[in-house]
Amino acid sequence: MNCGNIHFTRTRRDFLRQAGAGFGTLALTHLLQKTAAAAAPVLPLPHRAPKARSVIFLFMEGGPSHIDLFDPKPELNRLAGKQIPDSFKRVITAMGEFSSPLLGCQRTFAQHGQSGIWVSDWLPELAKCVDDIAVIRSCWADGVNHSSGVCQMNTGSTLAGRPSLGSWVSYGLGTENQDLPAFVVLQDNPSPVINGPRNWSAGFMPAAYQGVRLTSGAEPIPHLNTPAGVTTPRQESRLAFLNRLNRTYADQHPEQSELEARIASYELAYRMQATAPEAVDLTSETGATKELYGLNTKATETFGRMCLHARRLVERGTRFVQLYSGAGSKWDAHTKMEENHSGLCRSVDQPIAGLLRDLKARGLLDSTLVVWGGEFGRTPQSEKGDGRDHNPTGFTMWMAGGGVKGGQTIGSTDELGLHAVDQRLHVHDLHATILEALGLDNMDLIYKYKGRPERPTLNEGGAYQKLFG
């Protein structure tokens, strides 16, 4: 609009682009400031007083067997080798093994701690921590196969395209540390996780809320270090030029959030070069701490390193850390159950127990919600004689810290461990409970998409308050 020789800027974006050296330079200037003027970020407010500040989700990909770990079933052993009684409601299994003979549990269960929670001999170290754990035996889900099951446990839906739980947390609470990602993912081997990056995707929300995958090796953040021979002024010049190009295009296409997210990722990467190397450097940890996590033993070193990274990240302000054990559905014991679970349990038992003990010793367990589980459990029926099929109709997960009252067992499955029958908690209820610990209401956490109010639990589920002390 023109009035005489005076030109009025039409939009705020136009004003920012035309003022001074441009908005891109303002952003870069902020990045390059190295003085105390860099103020603490203004974070979104939770809906209510939070019990926890962060979450560590220990994901056993493939489906760990609840009836061989946390949910003993004497009746299953009594009926081993027989057909499942007609009184049990039929379910659809991935491999159609409903009518196969029942497979007894070969593990020895015992009660542990003052609470007397039952744990099998596959998890001897974790059994010593049960007074800090709430075991939920009555979980259920909708996904029969791995793709739909992993998708639902991460996003609330069996169909791809929705934001992951970590993305909702990042959207709802922001990050306490502007120099580190709010949502981080690690996995224990190079095999592709089922569904890949869709599990930590931001879905229809801006890409800035998606998870950042680190590796479990010597360089957890690939390509973080400045290439040899590239000086700081040269790198700053490159970033300034790239920022100007991106901002010019973003101003012309304000409807495309992907470029805004890409700009934000470049800015975060620049800040991470100063902060992240220290955050993922384990050399400063004491020998006793490394021993606690099992870093000195080959079987436990990888997952122990991941658990230690998780502790270091949450104590530096990362909101949501997800650790994949058995990436590539290694917990999927359709055959050779004993061999499969023996090795995997050994690889995670000491690291997870070490994580709980370390968080507690450092005063971090109260502010960190630790969640354990997979996409579903296993059937009481046998498959191929010595394995178990998928079971989403009843399985076990547990939570610790973050306001959770430890030493309690929630709900139950039937006499064979097939169906959740008491205090049943769907995936949506579990997600609502995790959000509740962080002070977020699953029905009030809303993102408008195409005019529709979207919620993390698809307008279902509620927090299970009995978990909290």
Secondary structure, 3 states (H helix, E strand, C coil): CEECCEECCCCHHHHHHHCCCCHHHHHHHHHHCCCCCCCCCCCCCCCCCCCCCEEEEEEECCCCCHHHCCCCCHHHHHCCCCCCCCCCCCCCCCCCCCCCCECCCCCCEEEECCCCEEEECCCHHHHCCHHHEEEEEEEECCCCCHHHHHHHHHHCCCCCCCCCHHHHHHHHHCCCCCCCCCEEEEECCCCCCCCHHHHHCCCCCCHHHCCEECCCCCCCCCCCCCCCCCCHHHHHHHHHHHHHHHHHHHHHCCCCHHHHHHHHHHHHHHHHHHHHHHHCCHHHCCHHHHHHHCCCCHHHHHHHHHHHHHHHHHCCCCCEEEEEECCCCCCCCCCCHHHHHHHHHHHHHHHHHHHHHHHHHCCCHHHEEEEEECCCEEEEEEECCCEEEEECCCEEEEEECCCECCCEEECEECCCCCCEEECCEEHHHHHHHHHHHCCCCCCCCCEEECCEEECCCCCCCCCCHHHEC
